[in-house]
Amino acid sequence: MKKSTKRLASIAVGALLTAGALTACASGDTGGGDDGGDSAGAAKIGLLLPETKTTRYEAFDRPLFEAKVAELGDYEVLYSNADQDAAKQQQQAESALASGVSVLVLDPVDGAAAASIVNLANAQDVPVVSYDRLITGGELAYYISFDNEKVGELQGTALVEKLEADGKAEGGILMVNGSPTDGNATLFKEGAHSVIDESGLKVLAEYDTPDWSPDKAQEWVAGQISQYRDEIAGVYAANDGTAGGAIAALKAANVTPLPVVTGQDAELAAIQRIVAGDQYMTIYKAIKDEAELAAEIAVKLANGEEVTGDTDVDGTPATLLEPVVVTVDNILDTVVADGFYTVEDICTPEYADACAAAGIQ
């Protein structure tokens, strides 16, 4: 994929709000691709998300998107989750198109395979918004995501700087990358390598985690511990799920102290691991901004309006939001300040003492 022609300095989400009366809409949960709603006369918007192993999609992306669409007018959301199955997502897309959606918002299981969905939608004059992961084929109407190569750069930089501060600038690391079918995972890895390869760190072994599976990440890391145990100073984990799997393997093997572990997505469990000192950092992405902007773009496209981006990616108008590093030192200033979590969410009884020690209260 070509890099975007410019970096996004700021976003103007409000500029995309649809004018006119705002009324509530019904939202249809299609689950396996069936229409669960019955909003007579309402324009239909398809929302297809890729999987549930990453908690963000069901906990944040879907409800935030649906709430924003409801705010913007009388539209019905036909929702499906593909459970990391590209063939299932193809069927869900075909079902949504057969149901008469005016626009598809598609977060692909497999960015290349999803091109067939885009082509099918194009043939029916249904615009497609590529959401969070880039679809590499077909004529896209818009692309909304984060600067994914920068995500990897931030992860790599945090890992290198922490190990340098700990006096382990030439230590060994494991790289637990994301799914090989996710184009974003490729960008995370490229960004991380651009930093790590220039450092004194030694990559002991590297793994592309099928389906972003925490269990598979745990199994792989467990195998590496038996070979490299005392050499492991850090673990580059591409997201919080794989980080959790890596940490579980390290704890099961009684590795102490725990290596420096990265992550991404600011999952609640990861924030709690950071508070407890088990995970060093995560990447916070403003999913609310992403989901709401996707809803605004979808409504505009459903109404036949023209949309323009802040930048472009491979000739597609795009918005790339800015990722933020979260460590124990800025939890209050990031995920709590944005209302992503409350202190009460994070500081459950199990983490109360660690929260107090970190000044999170």
N, C-alpha and C positions, 0 to 999 in steps of 0.2 A: 504494500500500500504506500502511496506517496504521502509524504508528510503534508500537513495542512499548510496553506500558503502564508498564514500568519498565526500567531498565538493570540488567544482571547485575553484581552486586558480586563474587560468587565462585561457583564451581560445586562441587557435591558429587558427583563422578563415582562414588566408591565406594559411595554409597548405593543405586545402581541395580544393583549386582552381583546376579546370580541365585544363590540359595542352592541347595545340593545338590551332588551329585557332579559333578566337572568331568572330562570325558573328551574326547579328541581327536575331531575330526570331519573328514569329507572335504569338500573344496571343489571345486565344479564350475565350470570356466571356460567360460562359454557363448559367449564371443566374439561371434558373430553372433546369439546367442539360443538356441543349442542346448545341451542339458544334457550337460555333459562329465563329470559325476560319476556314481557308482553306489552311493550310500549307502542301502542298503535300510532302510526304516523311519525314516530320519532326517527330522526336520522340515526344510522347505526355506525359505530366506530369499533373496529376490531383491535383488541389488545392481546398480543401473543407473546408470552414470556417463556424463557427457556427451561427453567429448572427450579427446584425447591431446596436443594442442598445448601445453596447460599441463601441465608435467611432474609436478605433484603427484599427479594421479589414479592413475597407474600406479605411481609410485615410492613413494607414501605412503598415500593413502586406501585403495586396495584391499587391499594386504598388511596394513595395520594393522587394518582392519575384519575381514578373514578370520581373522587371528590371534586377535583378541579373541573372535570367535564360537566358534572352536575351543576356546578356553580355557573357555568357558561351558557347553559340553555337546555333545550329539550332534546337530548341525545341519549341513545341507548348504547352502553358499552357491552360488546360481546367478548368475554374474556376466556382465555385458555392458557394452561401451563403445560408444556411439552414433556416435563420430567426428564430432561436431557436426552430426548429421543427425536432425532431429526425427521424420521419418517412420520412419527406422531404429529410433529409440528406441521408437516406438509398437509396431513389430513385435516388438521384444525384450521389451517389457512383456507383450504378448499371449502370447508364447511362455512367459514365466515363469509367467503366470497359468494357462496351459494345463498347465504342468508341476506345478501344485499347490502353489505357494508359499503359506506362511502369512502372510507380510508382505512388502511391497515397500519398499526403501530407494531412493529415486529422487532423483537430482540431474539436473534437467531441462535439456535443450538449450534449450528454449523454455518459459519458465514458464507462459505462457498456453496454449500448445498442449498441454502436459502435463496440463491439467485433464481431457482426455478419458481419459487413462490412469487418473487418480484415480477418475473416474466409473465406469470399467469395473471397477476393483478394488473400489470401494464396492458395486457390484451383486453381487459375488461374496463380500462380507463379508471382504475382505482389506484390513487396515489399511495405510495408506501413510505413510511417514516422508519428509518433504521435507528433503533433505540438502543443505546448503550454499547452494543457491539456492531461493528460495520459489516454490512452485507456486501460481498465482493462480486457483484454482478447485477445486471438489470438496471433499469432507470429509476433511481431513487428520487423522491421528492424532497427529502430532508434527512440529515443525520444529526443526532443529538447524543453526546457522550462527554467524556472527560478527556483531557490530554493524557492519553494512556501511556505514551512513551515517557512522559514526565512522571507519571505514577512510578514506573520502574526506576527512573533516575532518583526520585525522592527516597524510595526504599533502599536502593543501593547506597546512596549518600549517607542515610541514617545508619545503616549497618557499618559502613567503613569508618565513619566518624566515631561511633560508639566503641568499636574495637580498638581504634587508635587511642581513644581516651582511656581504655582499659589496659593499654600496653600490649595489645595483641594485634598490632598492625600487619603482622606477617603470618597470622594464624590461618587455619584451614576452615573452609565453609562448605556446607551442603546447599545446593540450590534446588528447592522444591517449586517448580514452575507450575503454571496452570494447564488447563486442558489443551491438547494439541489441536482440537477442532475450533477453539475460540481464538479469533483473530486478535482480540485484546490481549490474550495471554502472550502472544508473540511480541506485541509491543512492550508489555511489562518486562519481558525477558530481555529484549533489546536495550531498553532503558537501563535496567539494572546492570547488564554486562558493560554498558558504556562507562559506568562508574567503577565497577568491581575490577574489570580488566586493566584499568589504569592504576589500581591500588597495588599494595604488596600482598593482598590476600591470595590464598591458593584455593581454587575450586577443587575440592576432593572428589566430588561426584555430583551429577546433575540428573534431574528426573522431570519429565513432563507428565503431570498427574492426570490420568484419564478421568473425564467427567468432573474435574475439580473435587474428586472424592477424598474427604478427610481420612477415611479408612485406608484407602490405597496409599495416601501420603504417609500415614502412620506405619503401614507395613514396610514401605520402602525405607523410611528413616531407620526403622528397627534393624533392617539388614545392614545399613551403613554403619550403625553404632558398633556392630560386632566387628567391623573391619577397621574403623577409624576412631573409635571411642575417644581417646585422649587427645586426638588432633582437632576435634571439632570445637572451634571457637565461636562459630555463628551459623545460623540457618537462615538463608534467604527463602522465606515462604511467600508465595505470590498473593495469597489472600488469607483471611482469618481462619477459614475452614481448614486449609492445609497446615496453617500454623498450629491449630489445635491438635491436628493429627501428629505433627512433628513433636510437639511438647508432650503429648501422651506417650509417645514412644520413648522419649528421653527420660521421662519420669518412671516408666515401667522398667527401664534399664538402670535406674538409680544413678543417672548421670548428674554429678554435682561438681561445681555449680552449673546451673543450666546455661547453655550457650545463649548468645544474643539472637533473638528470633524476631523477624519482621512479620508484617501482615498487611491486610487491606480490607476495607469495607466498614470498619468501625463497628463490627458486630458487638452486641452487649457482652457476650461471653469473652470477647477479646479485650474489651475495655476493662473488664474485671480481672482478666489475666495480667493486664498491664499494671493495674493497681496492686495486684499481688506480687508483681515482680517476675512472673513467669514468661511474659512476652514483653519485648522492648517497645515496639511501636506498631501502629496501624496507619492506614491512609483513610482519612475521612473525606467522603465525597458527598456533596450537598444533593442528596437524592431528591429532596423536596423540590429544589429548583429544577432538576432534570425532569422529574415526572410531571410537574406542573407546566413546564415549557412544552413538553411533548403533547400534553392535553390541549394547550393553546394552539399549537401548530396543527394538530389533528382537526380541531374545530374549524380553523381557517380553511384547511384543505377540503373538509366536508362541505363547506359553504362555497367552494370554488374560488376562494381568494388566493391571491399570490402571496408567497412567503419568500423572505430573503434571510440569509444567514449573516452571522458576524464574520465568518470566514468560509472557506470551501475545502472539501476533502475529495480529491479525485473528481472535481467538477461538480460535486453535489453541495448545495448550500448547507452550512453546518454551524452548530454552536458547540464549542468545546469548553466545558467548565473547568475550574481550577481545583485540583486536589490539594489536600492539606495534611501534613504530618501531625499525628497525635502521639504524644508520649505522656507519661504520668504528670509531667509538668504543665501541660496545657489542656487537660481534659475539661476543666471548668470553662475555659475560654473558647472551646470549640463545640464539642457535642452537647454539652450542657447549655451553653449560651444560646445555641441555635434551637434548643428545645428537642433535639434528637433523642436525648435521654434526660431524665431527672437524676438528681443525686440519690433519691430514694431507689430508683431503678438500679443504679450501680452499687450502692452501698447497702446491700442486703446483709443480714446478720453475719454471714460467712466472711464478708469483706469489710465489716465495720471498722475493725482495728486498722487494717491496711489503709482504708480511706482516711481515717483520722490521722495516721502517720503521714499521709500525703497531703493533708490539708484540704481534702475534698469533703466538704460538709456545708 
